[in-house]
Amino acid sequence: MSVLTRRARPPALQWLASVAQGWAEQPDIWRRLVRPDATGRWVEPLAVNERSEVWLQGWPAGEHVELHDHGGASGALCVVAGQLVETWATGLSAMRLRQRRLDRGAVAAFGPEHVHDVVNAGRTQALTIQVYTPRLVSMTFYGFRRGRGLDPVRTELSDHPVVAPGLLVRR
């Protein structure tokens, strides 16, 4: 697995990346949860506690999520199947967006100021292992205008399944 690095990661982001990669390297735990015929994005929780959560997310071909933050959470994602394209801003005051391709094995970790959108640019479903701390509760979605930057559009509660902390660890 490759770990994407823009610069040296703080220890907390290194930890998040290693957790995502560790779960990615255990397909016997999550492979049976894959929904091969899904027509929209889907999420399956893998581990949840008071401070963090890990989930498997499916991205059918062409599926995407708009520019958004993670409600103050830091996170990491590891692509375990397919290919994604991430467009991101370096922070809420960013005046330009950057883009990168995330191939199978790529690990991206990000802090609480990270704003991005993610698109499955491939022809088959992509799968990611995603880790968040603290747990993902809300996301603010943004519009972007060249020269003006990010504008908040709306805030939504997270659309992943709600699981009581400490009650779930898949084995």
HUJORA-V72175 format. One record per helix or strand of 3 or more residues. SS is the DSSP state (a for helix, b for strand). FROM is the first residue (numbers start at 1). TO is the last residue. If there is no record, write none. Layout:
[[SS | FROM | TO] [SS | FROM | TO]]
//
This chain:
[[a | 11 | 24] [a | 27 | 33] [b | 42 | 48] [b | 52 | 59] [b | 64 | 68] [b | 74 | 81] [b | 84 | 89] [b | 98 | 102] [b | 106 | 110] [b | 115 | 120] [b | 126 | 133] [b | 138 | 145] [b | 149 | 157]]
//
